[in-house]
Amino acid sequence: MEPGIVIDLPPKAEYILETLYGAGYEAYVVGGCVRDAILGREPEDWDITTSAEPKQVKALFPRTIDTGLQHGTVTVMLGQEGFEVTTYRIDGKYEDGRHPAQVQFTPSLKEDLRRRDLTINAMAYNRREGLVDEFGGLADIRAGRIRCVGNAEERFGEDALRILRAIRFSAQLGYEIQKETQEAIRSLAPTLEKISLERIQVELVKLLCSPHPEVLRLAYDSGVTKVFLPEFDRMMETAQNHPHHCYSVGEHTLHALCCVAPGRILRLAVLFHDMGKPDTLEVDGEGITHFHGHARAGAAMAREVLRRLRFDNETTCQVCRLVLFHDYGNGQEPDLRAVRRLLYKAGEDIVPDIFALKRADILAQSKLQREEKLHRARQWQLLCEKVLEERQCVSLRDLAVTGKDLLGLGMKPGRRLGDLLERLLLLVLEDPDLNTREALLARAREMLTEMETG
């Protein structure tokens, strides 16, 4: 028991603990909620471990859900809130590197804690006994250390996803990974091939959205990204010999990740924004590297990788648009026509993220002309905001004519009608004063005549 640690439990969690104790069983909140409470964070869930078996838990509470009886887990419903209550257990052999073949209930809390992955996740608490910390989790929190419970190779061998979890917790908490644990990660990284891409995706996003996304470098150094994101390994190994750069493509990306807010879409876009560079690498006669067309190549690669990692279509679409347009207008002074074209091509909704990405991209380059680049990007952003505030036409939605108007000129539904609307929109992007019904219908008649006589 660890004296001096007091955790303020929510009333419903306390009620479950007291109900179990009143029936003669042991019960504690356990795992991540204990860790987060010690760190002064608001736990997302309050999980409970108990000596009571599932049928005994179910007998004590009027509303329960059998969420994982094979693993000893019952969800106790109190109002609209659910609490997972799991019987102390010992996991059997992990035959597939992911799941125990069977579990065995045990009367020992220590044995239950022993099976958990990291020491910081292997603590339990109730107000009667205080903090139960059999494996030094509190000391590791105070030391800022990520360490496996017991033998690291055994823990990672049981479930390879724990490898990514250890790296992710390092990124979230800013902790160093203990040497033995780090060596086990490097040794067992190839076993991540056994883990579903959906589970890997969840851990990757948590890592990217953490306060320390640069810990992805450790995943590379340990051979972890080689398993599910080999494209990043190529980025780390692609040099940028250019006055405007001072890092490899991968190191530039890691620095850029630290220069944007931890939004899911934005951090993913930063990760992928230069992924096309290894495939577009050219070296001129002076040994300077160039990456012409890397944004288009990167967007195509991002789409492929995001689909491989089972991301949803909306996320994939947004990230790919940001990658495709992240260097649009670089080195070019902004003007309203160019700004309207950007909004037309990229979409109005990505304006905040695209300029956050541009700024991060600049900050992760060399200092050459940095202030000028930042100023130019800011001018582009201000003009974009001006166009949007003035509700200038940058999409078919804002065009003064519709497909119905063109049908009234004798056109038939189909591709030609859509093409004509696009041509009219391009005219308006060049000259917003043309965006009146009369002017556009006149231009449409001229175009139709050209089509018929051409």
C-alpha positions as semicolon CSV with decimal commas, in nm:
position;residue;x (nm);y (nm);z (nm)
1;M;0,000;0,000;0,000
2;E;0,118;0,351;-0,080
3;P;0,040;0,608;0,190
4;G;-0,053;0,967;0,114
5;I;-0,231;0,913;-0,217
6;V;-0,598;1,014;-0,207
7;I;-0,815;0,991;-0,519
8;D;-1,151;1,164;-0,537
9;L;-1,373;0,893;-0,681
10;P;-1,697;0,979;-0,863
11;P;-2,004;0,888;-0,654
12;K;-2,123;0,614;-0,891
13;A;-1,785;0,439;-0,893
14;E;-1,775;0,466;-0,514
15;Y;-2,126;0,318;-0,496
16;I;-2,019;0,012;-0,699
17;L;-1,711;-0,041;-0,483
18;E;-1,911;-0,014;-0,161
19;T;-2,183;-0,245;-0,292
20;L;-1,925;-0,511;-0,372
21;Y;-1,751;-0,464;-0,036
22;G;-2,083;-0,480;0,143
23;A;-2,144;-0,820;-0,016
24;G;-1,807;-0,947;0,109
25;Y;-1,595;-0,898;-0,204
26;E;-1,285;-0,689;-0,274
27;A;-1,313;-0,410;-0,530
28;Y;-1,086;-0,134;-0,663
29;V;-1,076;0,116;-0,945
30;V;-0,786;0,009;-1,162
31;G;-0,559;0,090;-1,452
32;G;-0,569;0,408;-1,657
33;C;-0,816;0,592;-1,435
34;V;-0,580;0,554;-1,135
35;R;-0,285;0,674;-1,343
36;D;-0,477;0,976;-1,475
37;A;-0,613;1,068;-1,131
38;I;-0,260;1,067;-0,987
39;L;-0,148;1,289;-1,274
40;G;-0,433;1,532;-1,205
41;R;-0,615;1,443;-1,527
42;E;-0,983;1,367;-1,568
43;P;-1,015;0,993;-1,641
44;E;-1,227;0,900;-1,941
45;D;-1,352;0,582;-1,774
46;W;-1,348;0,436;-1,425
47;D;-1,279;0,066;-1,462
48;I;-1,326;-0,160;-1,162
49;T;-1,161;-0,489;-1,070
50;T;-1,307;-0,722;-0,811
51;S;-1,277;-1,063;-0,650
52;A;-1,646;-1,123;-0,732
53;E;-1,715;-1,340;-1,036
54;P;-1,944;-1,211;-1,314
55;K;-2,255;-1,397;-1,196
56;Q;-2,201;-1,253;-0,846
57;V;-2,163;-0,901;-0,984
58;K;-2,480;-0,942;-1,192
59;A;-2,671;-1,052;-0,881
60;L;-2,581;-0,728;-0,699
61;F;-2,692;-0,473;-0,960
62;P;-3,030;-0,448;-1,133
63;R;-2,895;-0,339;-1,474
64;T;-2,590;-0,507;-1,624
65;I;-2,464;-0,583;-1,973
66;D;-2,262;-0,894;-2,058
67;T;-1,986;-0,710;-2,244
68;G;-1,709;-0,968;-2,203
69;L;-1,808;-1,261;-1,989
70;Q;-1,535;-1,477;-2,141
71;H;-1,284;-1,234;-1,992
72;G;-1,478;-1,179;-1,671
73;T;-1,621;-0,838;-1,763
74;V;-1,971;-0,710;-1,682
75;T;-2,082;-0,353;-1,747
76;V;-2,284;-0,214;-1,458
77;M;-2,532;0,052;-1,573
78;L;-2,616;0,335;-1,333
79;G;-2,854;0,566;-1,511
80;Q;-2,707;0,628;-1,857
81;E;-2,350;0,564;-1,741
82;G;-2,171;0,230;-1,767
83;F;-1,884;0,098;-1,555
84;E;-1,684;-0,207;-1,657
85;V;-1,642;-0,445;-1,365
86;T;-1,391;-0,726;-1,425
87;T;-1,306;-1,022;-1,207
88;Y;-0,944;-1,066;-1,096
89;R;-0,793;-1,292;-1,356
90;I;-0,480;-1,461;-1,484
91;D;-0,441;-1,469;-1,860
92;G;-0,355;-1,798;-2,025
93;K;-0,108;-1,840;-2,310
94;Y;-0,130;-1,581;-2,588
95;E;-0,124;-1,817;-2,885
96;D;-0,172;-1,554;-3,158
97;G;0,022;-1,266;-3,005
98;R;-0,304;-1,079;-2,951
99;H;-0,547;-1,264;-2,723
100;P;-0,512;-1,511;-2,436
101;A;-0,641;-1,855;-2,528
102;Q;-0,826;-1,863;-2,196
103;V;-0,847;-1,673;-1,871
104;Q;-0,856;-1,804;-1,517
105;F;-1,020;-1,621;-1,229
106;T;-0,800;-1,565;-0,926
107;P;-0,865;-1,440;-0,571
108;S;-0,542;-1,238;-0,587
109;L;-0,539;-0,870;-0,684
110;K;-0,161;-0,885;-0,726
111;E;-0,190;-1,164;-0,983
112;D;-0,446;-0,958;-1,174
113;L;-0,217;-0,654;-1,175
114;R;0,080;-0,868;-1,281
115;R;-0,078;-0,944;-1,621
116;R;-0,107;-0,575;-1,721
117;D;0,124;-0,408;-1,971
118;L;0,293;-0,109;-1,804
119;T;0,361;-0,031;-1,440
120;I;0,178;0,302;-1,465
121;N;-0,132;0,107;-1,574
122;A;-0,102;-0,159;-1,304
123;M;-0,217;0,032;-0,996
124;A;-0,546;-0,007;-0,808
125;Y;-0,723;0,212;-0,552
126;N;-1,010;0,230;-0,311
127;R;-1,060;0,457;-0,012
128;R;-1,042;0,168;0,236
129;E;-0,701;0,036;0,129
130;G;-0,556;0,337;-0,051
131;L;-0,324;0,291;-0,349
132;V;-0,213;-0,062;-0,431
133;D;0,109;-0,037;-0,630
134;E;0,283;-0,373;-0,642
135;F;0,510;-0,299;-0,940
136;G;0,637;0,055;-0,888
137;G;0,399;0,248;-1,105
138;L;0,400;0,554;-0,879
139;A;0,780;0,564;-0,876
140;D;0,781;0,543;-1,255
141;I;0,534;0,832;-1,276
142;R;0,758;1,037;-1,050
143;A;1,064;0,941;-1,258
144;G;0,887;1,003;-1,590
145;R;0,952;0,646;-1,702
146;I;0,769;0,393;-1,918
147;R;0,840;0,038;-1,799
148;C;0,673;-0,298;-1,849
149;V;0,534;-0,500;-1,562
150;G;0,785;-0,780;-1,514
151;N;0,969;-0,904;-1,821
152;A;0,922;-0,668;-2,116
153;E;0,965;-0,934;-2,384
154;E;0,700;-1,149;-2,217
155;R;0,454;-0,860;-2,199
156;F;0,507;-0,761;-2,564
157;G;0,507;-1,124;-2,669
158;E;0,160;-1,164;-2,518
159;D;0,012;-0,874;-2,717
160;A;0,224;-0,692;-2,976
161;L;-0,004;-0,389;-2,965
162;R;0,155;-0,312;-2,628
163;I;0,465;-0,207;-2,825
164;L;0,273;0,080;-2,980
165;R;0,099;0,156;-2,652
166;A;0,434;0,200;-2,476
167;I;0,552;0,441;-2,746
168;R;0,218;0,623;-2,742
169;F;0,226;0,670;-2,364
170;S;0,580;0,805;-2,397
171;A;0,445;1,063;-2,643
172;Q;0,137;1,149;-2,438
173;L;0,318;1,185;-2,105
174;G;0,662;1,296;-2,221
175;Y;0,821;1,000;-2,042
176;E;1,139;0,814;-2,134
177;I;1,110;0,445;-2,213
178;Q;1,319;0,230;-1,981
179;K;1,618;0,062;-2,151
180;E;1,496;-0,298;-2,113
181;T;1,153;-0,204;-2,239
182;Q;1,305;-0,019;-2,534
183;E;1,524;-0,316;-2,625
184;A;1,221;-0,543;-2,617
185;I;1,035;-0,305;-2,850
186;R;1,321;-0,321;-3,098
187;S;1,344;-0,699;-3,073
188;L;0,972;-0,769;-3,110
189;A;0,868;-0,488;-3,349
190;P;0,811;-0,735;-3,639
191;T;0,537;-0,908;-3,437
192;L;0,315;-0,604;-3,495
193;E;0,226;-0,773;-3,823
194;K;-0,015;-0,986;-3,617
195;I;-0,213;-0,680;-3,508
196;S;-0,514;-0,554;-3,700
197;L;-0,464;-0,231;-3,889
198;E;-0,769;-0,084;-3,716
199;R;-0,599;-0,119;-3,376
200;I;-0,274;0,021;-3,513
201;Q;-0,461;0,318;-3,659
202;V;-0,605;0,407;-3,317
203;E;-0,262;0,406;-3,154
204;L;-0,102;0,602;-3,437
205;V;-0,361;0,878;-3,413
206;K;-0,321;0,899;-3,035
207;L;0,055;0,929;-3,080
208;L;0,023;1,197;-3,350
209;C;-0,225;1,399;-3,143
210;S;-0,011;1,381;-2,830
211;P;0,201;1,666;-2,687
212;H;0,510;1,491;-2,827
213;P;0,439;1,362;-3,180
214;E;0,814;1,367;-3,245
215;V;0,828;1,039;-3,050
216;L;0,739;0,886;-3,387
217;R;1,118;0,903;-3,437
218;L;1,153;0,635;-3,169
219;A;0,904;0,419;-3,357
220;Y;1,125;0,453;-3,664
221;D;1,449;0,387;-3,475
222;S;1,296;0,075;-3,319
223;G;1,177;-0,073;-3,648
224;V;0,812;-0,020;-3,559
225;T;0,706;0,205;-3,849
226;K;0,876;-0,036;-4,090
227;V;0,591;-0,279;-4,019
228;F;0,287;-0,060;-4,090
229;L;0,423;0,270;-4,233
230;P;0,733;0,193;-4,442
231;E;0,670;0,513;-4,637
232;F;0,779;0,707;-4,329
233;D;1,104;0,510;-4,316
234;R;1,180;0,622;-4,671
235;M;1,112;0,981;-4,567
236;M;1,356;0,949;-4,277
237;E;1,618;0,816;-4,518
238;T;1,568;1,084;-4,787
239;A;1,808;1,378;-4,752
240;Q;1,724;1,733;-4,856
241;N;2,038;1,905;-4,980
242;H;1,889;2,247;-5,042
243;P;1,946;2,595;-4,897
244;H;1,585;2,610;-4,780
245;H;1,611;2,285;-4,584
246;C;1,821;2,163;-4,292
247;Y;1,669;1,821;-4,221
248;S;1,589;1,498;-4,403
249;V;1,231;1,470;-4,527
250;G;1,134;1,266;-4,220
251;E;1,307;1,491;-3,965
252;H;1,146;1,793;-4,131
253;T;0,808;1,621;-4,089
254;L;0,872;1,547;-3,721
255;H;0,962;1,912;-3,657
256;A;0,655;2,030;-3,849
257;L;0,428;1,804;-3,641
258;C;0,538;1,995;-3,331
259;C;0,441;2,327;-3,492
260;V;0,067;2,263;-3,528
261;A;-0,219;2,219;-3,281
262;P;-0,308;1,855;-3,203
263;G;-0,605;1,822;-3,434
264;R;-0,651;1,479;-3,590
265;I;-0,689;1,593;-3,952
266;L;-0,413;1,852;-3,933
267;R;-0,156;1,625;-3,767
268;L;-0,228;1,352;-4,022
269;A;-0,189;1,603;-4,305
270;V;0,148;1,713;-4,165
271;L;0,259;1,350;-4,143
272;F;0,175;1,295;-4,509
273;H;0,249;1,636;-4,663
274;D;0,596;1,544;-4,794
275;M;0,544;1,171;-4,834
276;G;0,574;1,210;-5,210
277;K;0,928;1,346;-5,193
278;P;1,123;1,017;-5,201
279;D;0,947;0,923;-5,527
280;T;1,004;1,264;-5,689
281;L;1,366;1,317;-5,584
282;E;1,590;1,480;-5,846
283;V;1,948;1,600;-5,802
284;D;2,079;1,878;-6,025
285;G;2,432;1,927;-6,150
286;E;2,531;2,108;-5,833
287;G;2,405;1,831;-5,607
288;I;2,096;2,025;-5,498
289;T;1,786;1,811;-5,439
290;H;1,449;1,898;-5,591
291;F;1,107;1,736;-5,552
292;H;0,892;1,865;-5,836
293;G;0,533;1,739;-5,818
294;H;0,576;1,597;-5,469
295;A;0,243;1,736;-5,346
296;R;0,042;1,550;-5,610
297;A;0,246;1,233;-5,557
298;G;0,206;1,271;-5,179
299;A;-0,171;1,309;-5,202
300;A;-0,195;0,985;-5,401
301;M;0,027;0,805;-5,150
302;A;-0,170;0,946;-4,857
303;R;-0,491;0,811;-5,006
304;E;-0,335;0,467;-5,045
305;V;-0,189;0,459;-4,692
306;L;-0,499;0,597;-4,522
307;R;-0,712;0,335;-4,690
308;R;-0,463;0,066;-4,592
309;L;-0,484;0,180;-4,230
310;R;-0,865;0,169;-4,247
311;F;-0,933;0,542;-4,209
312;D;-1,282;0,659;-4,300
313;N;-1,353;0,827;-4,633
314;E;-1,411;1,175;-4,489
315;T;-1,077;1,177;-4,307
316;T;-0,901;1,045;-4,617
317;C;-1,056;1,312;-4,838
318;Q;-0,971;1,602;-4,607
319;V;-0,613;1,491;-4,546
320;C;-0,548;1,433;-4,916
321;R;-0,678;1,778;-5,009
322;L;-0,446;1,939;-4,755
323;V;-0,149;1,741;-4,885
324;L;-0,230;1,827;-5,246
325;F;-0,252;2,201;-5,184
326;H;-0,003;2,250;-4,899
327;D;0,251;2,430;-5,117
328;Y;0,007;2,605;-5,350
329;G;0,131;2,958;-5,416
330;N;0,467;2,908;-5,247
331;G;0,707;3,175;-5,371
332;Q;0,423;3,363;-5,538
333;E;0,281;3,693;-5,421
334;P;-0,091;3,654;-5,356
335;D;-0,359;3,824;-5,561
336;L;-0,734;3,788;-5,550
337;R;-0,754;3,579;-5,867
338;A;-0,502;3,327;-5,738
339;V;-0,676;3,318;-5,401
340;R;-1,014;3,249;-5,559
341;R;-0,858;2,969;-5,763
342;L;-0,714;2,816;-5,446
343;L;-1,051;2,827;-5,272
344;Y;-1,218;2,680;-5,579
345;K;-0,970;2,393;-5,610
346;A;-0,904;2,314;-5,243
347;G;-1,239;2,401;-5,085
348;E;-1,338;2,677;-4,846
349;D;-1,352;2,446;-4,543
350;I;-0,979;2,374;-4,528
351;V;-0,858;2,737;-4,515
352;P;-0,758;2,737;-4,143
353;D;-0,581;2,401;-4,166
354;I;-0,403;2,468;-4,492
355;F;-0,239;2,782;-4,357
356;A;-0,155;2,615;-4,027
357;L;0,015;2,345;-4,235
358;K;0,197;2,604;-4,447
359;R;0,324;2,780;-4,135
360;A;0,447;2,454;-3,982
361;D;0,613;2,359;-4,309
362;I;0,805;2,690;-4,310
363;L;0,905;2,668;-3,944
364;A;1,052;2,322;-4,001
365;Q;1,274;2,443;-4,287
366;S;1,603;2,629;-4,264
367;K;1,596;2,991;-4,149
368;L;1,664;3,117;-4,502
369;Q;1,394;3,378;-4,587
370;R;1,177;3,240;-4,305
371;E;1,020;3,573;-4,213
372;E;0,948;3,655;-4,577
373;K;0,783;3,315;-4,626
374;L;0,571;3,352;-4,313
375;H;0,466;3,702;-4,418
376;R;0,369;3,583;-4,765
377;A;0,168;3,293;-4,626
378;R;-0,009;3,531;-4,391
379;Q;-0,097;3,760;-4,682
380;W;-0,243;3,464;-4,869
381;Q;-0,451;3,374;-4,565
382;L;-0,578;3,729;-4,517
383;L;-0,687;3,747;-4,881
384;C;-0,862;3,411;-4,850
385;E;-1,048;3,538;-4,546
386;K;-1,138;3,858;-4,732
387;V;-1,283;3,661;-5,025
388;L;-1,488;3,445;-4,792
389;E;-1,609;3,739;-4,582
390;E;-1,720;3,921;-4,898
391;R;-1,893;3,601;-5,012
392;Q;-1,723;3,616;-5,349
393;C;-1,810;3,329;-5,578
394;V;-1,560;3,043;-5,549
395;S;-1,787;2,742;-5,606
396;L;-2,081;2,633;-5,818
397;R;-2,300;2,687;-5,514
398;D;-2,232;3,062;-5,537
399;L;-2,273;3,091;-5,914
400;A;-2,558;3,319;-6,025
401;V;-2,688;3,057;-6,269
402;T;-2,777;2,694;-6,216
403;G;-2,819;2,386;-6,428
404;K;-3,188;2,468;-6,450
405;D;-3,104;2,800;-6,616
406;L;-2,894;2,621;-6,877
407;L;-3,172;2,371;-6,941
408;G;-3,384;2,675;-7,020
409;L;-3,140;2,758;-7,302
410;G;-3,217;2,424;-7,463
411;M;-2,933;2,216;-7,314
412;K;-2,996;1,857;-7,214
413;P;-2,895;1,708;-6,879
414;G;-2,555;1,545;-6,883
415;R;-2,183;1,600;-6,887
416;R;-2,188;1,895;-7,128
417;L;-2,414;2,088;-6,894
418;G;-2,178;2,030;-6,601
419;D;-1,877;2,127;-6,812
420;L;-2,045;2,451;-6,916
421;L;-2,120;2,542;-6,554
422;E;-1,753;2,483;-6,470
423;R;-1,643;2,709;-6,757
424;L;-1,874;2,983;-6,634
425;L;-1,735;2,946;-6,282
426;L;-1,378;2,982;-6,414
427;L;-1,480;3,309;-6,579
428;V;-1,622;3,437;-6,251
429;L;-1,305;3,340;-6,065
430;E;-1,117;3,573;-6,300
431;D;-1,380;3,849;-6,288
432;P;-1,634;3,841;-6,003
433;D;-1,837;4,119;-6,168
434;L;-1,954;3,863;-6,423
435;N;-2,147;3,676;-6,154
436;T;-2,492;3,799;-6,252
437;R;-2,762;3,590;-6,413
438;E;-2,781;3,814;-6,719
439;A;-2,407;3,824;-6,784
440;L;-2,358;3,451;-6,736
441;L;-2,654;3,353;-6,952
442;A;-2,514;3,575;-7,227
443;R;-2,176;3,401;-7,199
444;A;-2,349;3,065;-7,192
445;R;-2,529;3,141;-7,520
446;E;-2,197;3,238;-7,677
447;M;-2,036;2,914;-7,559
448;L;-2,326;2,706;-7,686
449;T;-2,298;2,870;-8,027
450;E;-1,925;2,794;-8,032
451;M;-1,997;2,431;-7,944
452;E;-2,254;2,397;-8,220
453;T;-2,039;2,562;-8,487
454;G;-1,711;2,418;-8,366
